[in-house]
Amino acid sequence: MKLSKRLQHIEQMVTADYTHIWDCCCDHGFLGASLLSRQAGQNIHFVDIVPELITAIESKLQEFFPYSISAWQTHCLDVAKLPLQQYQGKHLVIIAGIGGDLMIQFIDAIQQKHPDMKIDFLLCPVNQQFALREKLIALKFSLKNEVLVKDNRRYYEVILVSSTSDTHKEISPVGHDIWQSVSAEQASVVKQYLDKTLKHYKRVQQGSTVDIAHIISAYNSKT
């Protein structure tokens, strides 16, 4: 089971000792299975709203992980309705492969349902990264890690945040660490992503009645 470059980076960012890891919108369950195989958390939860996917994942897990040290569970439900309160311990909620707008809705719902819980979120939206980051800032979340990944000619921001505020680890609306590079290859990825993002927002600005000059200015500050 070979993970895509995007999923590899998400998987590698799970380093803390979590009691429960929720692989949401888990599709075929590859990410969760990889976390399970290296015992990344005490309990790995596979979550998807599509019954056929969850049935198939359940069957695969029974076949390949019958005696797993880490426990696993499957849940066929809406991510907005995660039953976190039923499970004691430290939670990581992974949401990837969906748009930033839907991600915002999920995070909002989870926060409203569990306002006093400390939850880490590992997020990889396919679009609307700026809007998602603005929401995380509004919720006073703090940044734990972030990386920029190029996979199959597409660019992804992978953002690890905590629902606990920390003024020393504030989230940037356009990102901070994602623009740093330690290799020529990553420097090229950073430049390509910045160029692509600025072109996108300049096109949006031309056909929009909403002023997004502040977004363009924020990304321009990274050039």
Disulfide bonds with the S-S distance in Angstrom:
none
